[in-house]
C-alpha cells in the first residue's frame, strides 16, 4: 500500500512547501486539485518538483474532456521531466450539472465528454513520443508532417507513458473498461437503476478489482503495476487511523489517498495539511 495526500487548496508556494513536509514524513504521493478557473495545477506541481526528490506528484483529478490533449500532454511531460519521472496523471470526465463548473461553456453531456476522454487517452501516448503521427477522430485530429515545427516538447522520462489513473464507474462496463486498459482505477460507484453516484464500499471495490483483473486478462494484460486507488480522510491525532485504511487494502486498493475537502480557506487548509502530513501516513501493519 502506498499513501498520498491531496492539498485541497493553496498556491504554488504552498505546494512547494507542503510537498517537502510530505516527503520528509514518509508519504508516497502529493496531489493537487485541478480547477477550471483558478491556480494552475501544473504550475503547482512544477514548484513541488523543484523542492522534492522522491515523492510522486499528480492531480486529483484532471477533467480531461475540458482540456486539449496536446496542451495537457505538454504540461504533463514538462513536469515529468522537471521531476525526473515522478508524475501521475489522474483523469476523469469532469463534474456534471453544477453551475460553478460550467461558467464559461455549456456541458456537452456525458456522452460527448466520454468521447472526448477516449480520444484524448488515445492521443496522449502519441503526443508523448516526440514524433509526427496521424490521428483522425470524431472530435480531434492530427496531421502527420515530416518535421514538427516548432519542436514538440521533450518526451516524458517515464516509459511507455506517464502512469494514467482513470475514473471508472462501477458497475458500468464501458466506464470500467476505460480504466482497466490504463494504469490505475479511480473508483466511483453508480447506484442502479437510476444511475446516480452512491457511496463506495470496500465490497464494491473488491468486485471492481475482480472485474478489472478479468478484463485485463482478456487483453493479455496482468495486474502487475496496476493501481487501485481508495480515497478518504483520516485525522492526524487518531491512533487508529490505519483501521480506516485496512478494509480498502484487503479489498485490493494499492493506494490510499488522504483528502479533506471540508474547507477551502487557504489558512485553514494549510494548517490542517501541515498537521496531517507531519503525523505521517496511516500505515497498516
N, C-alpha and C positions, 0 to 999 in steps of 0.2 A: 504494500500500500504506500502510495505517495501522497503528499499533503500540500495543498495550495491555499492561498489566501487572496480574496478579492478586495481591492481598495474601492469602496463604494462611491467615494467622491474625493476629488483633490486635483491638483495640477501636476505639472511635470516635476516640480521641485519636491512635492510630497512623494511622488512615485519613486524618485531617485533616492530619497532618504529612507522611505519605508521598506523598499526592496532590500536595502542593506541590512536593516533590522531583521527582516525575514530570513535572509541568507545566514546571518550570524546565529540565529536561533533554530536552525535545523529545518526550515520549511523547504519544500522542493519546487514550489512554483509561486509566482507573483502575478496576479491578473488585474486588469483594469476594465472598467465599463466603457464600451464604445457608444457614444451618443450620436444623435443625428445632427444636432446643433449644439456644440459645446467644446470643451477642451479636447484636443486631438489625442486619441488613444495611442496612436503610433508614435507621436512625439513623446508622450509619457513613457512608453516602453523603451524608446531610444535613450531617454535620460536614465532610466533604470539600468539599461545595458551598460552604460558607462561607469556605473558605480558598483557593479556586481561581477562575479566571475563564474558562479556555478548555477545559480537558481534559474529555472525555466521561466519564460516571460510570455504572456499572452493576453488575449482579450476574453471577456466573459460577458457578452459574446459579440461577434461582428454580424450585423444584419446584411449578409452578402447580397441579396437581391437589390438592395438600395445602393450598392457600390458598383462602379465599373470594374470589371475583373482585371483590366490592365493597370488601373490605378492601385487597386488592392495588392496585386502581385508585386508592384514596385515597392510599396511600403513594407510589405512583409519581408521581401528579400533584403531591403536596406537594413532593417533591424536585425534580421538573422545574421547578416554579415557583421554588423556592429557588435553583436553579442557572441560571435564565434559559434553560431549554430545552436541557439537556445530558445528559439521561438516556437510557440504552439498557436495555430490558428483555430479558434473556436467559431463555428459557423452556424447561423440559424436563419430562418425565413424572415424574422422581424416581427414585431408586435402587431396584432390585428385590432382594428376598431377603436383604438384610443386616440383621441384628437391630438393630444400633446406629442404624439409620434408622427403625425401627418400634417404638420403645419404648412409645408411648402409644396405638397403634392397630394394627389388622391391615391388612396390604397387601391392598387390594381386588382386586388383579390388574391386569395390563397393560391389558386391555380396558376396565375401568371407568375406570382413570386416563386412558386415551386419550379416553374420552367426556367426562370432566370437563375435560380440557385443551381439547377442541374447543369445548365450551360456554363456557368461560372466555374463549377467544380471540374468540368471537362477541360476548360481553357487554362486554368491555373497551372497544371503541370507543364503545359507547352510554354506558357509565359515565363516559367522559371528555368527554362533550358537555355536561354540566351541564344536562340537560333530562329530563323524565319520559319513560320508554319502557316498553314492554311486551315481555316475553320469556317463552317457555314451552319448557323443555327437559326432558329426562329427569331431570336432577339439580338444575337451578336454575330459578328463575322470578323475574319482576319484574312487579309490578302497576303499571299506569300510573295515576298520580293527578294531579290538576290542579296541585298545588304540592308541591314537595319540602320537608318539614319534619322535621328541621332542614335548612337549605340544604345541597346537595351541595357537595363540595369544589370549589374553582376548577378549571376545565379545565386540562390541561397547556398549556404555552407552545407545544409542537410540534404541528403540524397536518399531516394529519388525525388522527394518533395518535403516541404515543411510539414510536419505532422498536423493533420487536419481532423479535428473533432467536429462531429456534425450532430445537430439535434435530430433525434428520431422519436416520433410519437408512437408509443406502444398503445395498442397493438396494430397500428396501421402498416400493412406490409410495404407499401411504396415508400413511405417515410422511413421506415426501419431499414429498408434495403439501401437507401441513400447513405445512411450512417454506417451500415455494415460493410460497405465497399470502400470506406475511407479508413481512417486510422484510430477512430475512437467514437464512442456513443455518448452524447449528452442527452440523458433520458427526459422524456416528457410523457405524461400519461393522459390518454384521452378516454373519458368515460363513455362507453357505448350505452344506448344507441345515439344519444344526442350529439356526441362529438365535441363536448366541452372539456377543457383541461380539468384534471382532477388531481388528487393528492397521490403522488407516487409513493409506493411502499417497497420495502426490500423484496417482498414476494413478486411484485410487478417487475422489479429489476432482474431478479433471477430468471423469470420467464423470458424477458427480453434477451438476456445473455444467452440462454439456450437457443433462442430463435436465431440470433446473430451467428452463433457457432455453426449451426446447420447451414445457414445462408452462405457464410464464407467458405465452408467445405464444398458447397455446390459450385463455387467459383475457384476451387483449388487454392483457397487461402486458409491459413491457420489463424489461431488466436495469438500466436507469438507476437509480442509487441503491440497488441491491440489494447486500447484503453477503454475502460468503462468508468464514467465519472458520476459520483454522487455529491450533491451539494446540500449543505445545511449550515447550522450555526451552533457553535459551542462557546461557552464562556471561559474567560481566562482563569477565573477563580474556581472553576468546577473541577474537583479532583477526579470525578468520574466521567470526564468528557469523552474518554475513549469508549465508554459504553454506548454513546450515541453513534459512534462510527462502526463498531463491531458488526452489527447486523448487516450493514451495507457491504462490508468486506466479505462476510460469509456468503452474501448473495452474488458476489462476483465483481464488485467495484475494485478498480485498481488505483483510483484517485479519490481522495476526499477533498472537496473544496469548501473552505470555511468562508461564509459570506453573511454579513449583517447589513440588511437593507432598511433598518429601522429609522435611519436618519440620513439626510442629505446636507446637513450643516457641516461645513468643512472643518470647523474646530472640533465639533463633537466626533466626527468620523476619524479625524487624525488622532485624537486622544484615545479613543476606543481601539483603533488599529494598533497603536503602539503597545497598549496593554495586552491585547490578544497575541500579537506577534512575539512579544518578549516572553510570554508564558510557554511558547513552543507549540508544535502541532499536537493534536490529540491522538498520539500514537497508541495503537493496540498492541497487546503482548504477542 
